[in-house]
Amino acid sequence: MDFLNLPLDPAGFLDIRVAGFVAIIASQWLKKYLPDWRFTSLLALGVTVIVQIITVALAGSGAWFQGAWAGVLGASLATFGYEALMNLAGVAGVGPRSEEAIIAKAQELAEEIAKKAK
């Protein structure tokens, strides 16, 4: 799919790649406004499925299962792809999952616990 030629009709949105793109956008917005919330990926999945179901309704195709399944698969691919890239970056020593970042976070939490214990 060429992202410069995104489909502008509802029937064109019934695609796993478009659903993945919607999930990526939803995830980034959710991470911005709910940074420490544990269920961000689950909410992104729900948003993606809802967008796909709305697309089915607007297209009038009646392909409800196709829309829901495209939403689930697209959101799953986007989420697992993001997690894989973050884990690879951590192994490479870059980003919040690197060994240095994890150690710094652990030290920060230990200091916070020590302050509360006093």
Secondary structure by P-SEA (a helix, b strand, c coil): cccccccccccccccaaaaaaaaaaaaaaaaaccccccaaaaaaaaaaaaaaaaaaaaacccaaaaaaaaaaaaaaaaaaaaaaaaaaaaaaccccccaaaaaaaaaaaaaaaaaaac
